[in-house]
Amino acid sequence: MSRFDLFFVLVDECNEVLDYAIARKIADLHSNIEDAMERVYSREEVLRYSTLEQQTKRSP
């Protein structure tokens, strides 16, 4: 350790329900479950945006 090292103290309140929910979410994300991630935009919205972006893209 030197005088330039930083130390951070993390305090975790014991909450079994919240800890389980977080662990379940992480496990679902890593097991490639399709519904694990909440989709912000639908596939159609992304495709529509991409098409619009390509049409309005200015050339250099």
C-alpha positions as CSV (number, residue, x, y, z in Angstrom):
1,M,0.0,0.0,0.0
2,S,1.1,3.5,-0.7
3,R,-0.2,6.9,0.0
4,F,-1.9,6.9,-3.4
5,D,-4.0,3.8,-2.7
6,L,-7.7,4.4,-2.1
7,F,-9.9,2.2,0.1
8,F,-13.7,2.1,0.0
9,V,-15.9,0.6,2.6
10,L,-19.0,-1.1,1.3
11,V,-21.9,-1.6,3.7
12,D,-24.6,-4.1,2.8
13,E,-27.8,-4.2,4.7
14,C,-29.0,-7.8,5.2
15,N,-32.1,-8.3,3.1
16,E,-32.8,-11.8,2.0
17,V,-35.6,-11.0,-0.4
18,L,-33.6,-8.3,-2.2
19,D,-30.4,-10.3,-2.3
20,Y,-32.4,-13.3,-3.8
21,A,-34.0,-11.0,-6.4
22,I,-30.6,-9.6,-7.5
23,A,-29.0,-13.1,-7.6
24,R,-31.9,-14.5,-9.7
25,K,-31.7,-11.6,-12.2
26,I,-27.9,-12.1,-12.6
27,A,-28.3,-15.9,-13.0
28,D,-31.1,-15.4,-15.6
29,L,-29.0,-13.0,-17.6
30,H,-26.0,-15.4,-17.6
31,S,-28.1,-18.4,-18.6
32,N,-29.3,-16.7,-21.8
33,I,-33.0,-16.7,-20.8
34,E,-34.7,-14.4,-23.4
35,D,-37.1,-12.8,-21.0
36,A,-34.4,-12.0,-18.5
37,M,-33.7,-8.6,-20.0
38,E,-36.5,-6.1,-20.2
39,R,-36.7,-4.7,-23.7
40,V,-36.9,-1.0,-23.9
41,Y,-37.7,-0.9,-27.6
42,S,-39.4,-3.4,-29.8
43,R,-37.7,-5.0,-32.7
44,E,-39.9,-3.0,-35.1
45,E,-39.0,0.3,-33.4
46,V,-35.3,-0.5,-33.7
47,L,-35.6,-1.4,-37.4
48,R,-37.7,1.7,-38.1
49,Y,-35.1,3.9,-36.4
50,S,-32.3,2.2,-38.3
51,T,-34.0,2.8,-41.6
52,L,-34.7,6.4,-40.8
53,E,-31.1,7.0,-39.7
54,Q,-29.8,5.5,-42.9
55,Q,-32.1,7.7,-45.0
56,T,-31.1,10.9,-43.2
57,K,-27.4,10.1,-42.8
58,R,-25.3,12.9,-44.4
59,S,-22.3,12.0,-46.5
60,P,-19.0,13.5,-45.5
